[in-house]
């Protein structure tokens, strides 16, 4: 179980900005989406999709902190076709808008 979970995490690291579905991750691991979700819940206490979204949100926070590019460009680099959808995703995951997050960072 731990080895499969590690493989999943490595796949997420490699492909989180490509917005793969849970089914695609599962297929790559030779699992059904249901089995992958059970595995992730047992190892990380969250769904596979939540783990993928958490990784994407962490990357968004990192880029908002260290990259001075416009939010719309960061959204595009993170695989979001619509900057407004990125802002909604970010607010749901982090609790504030990307702009508010950026303004709260030290040195700004």
C-alpha positions, 0 to 999 in steps of 0.5 A, a space after each residue: 500500500 505504501 509503495 502504491 501511495 508513494 507512486 501516486 504522490 510522485 505522479 501528482 508531483 509530475 502532473 498536478 498542473 495538467 489537471 489529470 482526473 482521478 481516473 487517469 491517475 488510477 489507470 496509470 497505477 493499474 487501479 480503479 478510481 475507487 481503489 485509489 481513493 480507498 488507498 489515499 484515504 487510508 494513507 492520507 485521510 483525504 480523497 485522491 482529488 483532495 490530495 491533488 487539489 492540495 498540491 495544486 494550491 501549494 504550488 499556487 501559494 509558492 508562485 504567488 509568493 515568489 513570482 511577480 507575474 500577474 495572477 492571470 499568467 500564474 493561473 495559465 501556468 498552473 493549467 487553469 484556462 480561466 483566471 476567474 476559475 483559478 481565483 474561485 479554486 484558490 479561495 475555496 482551498 486557501 480561504 482568501 483570493 490570490 490577490 489577498 494572499 499575495 498582499 499578506 506576504 512579508 515584504 509587500 
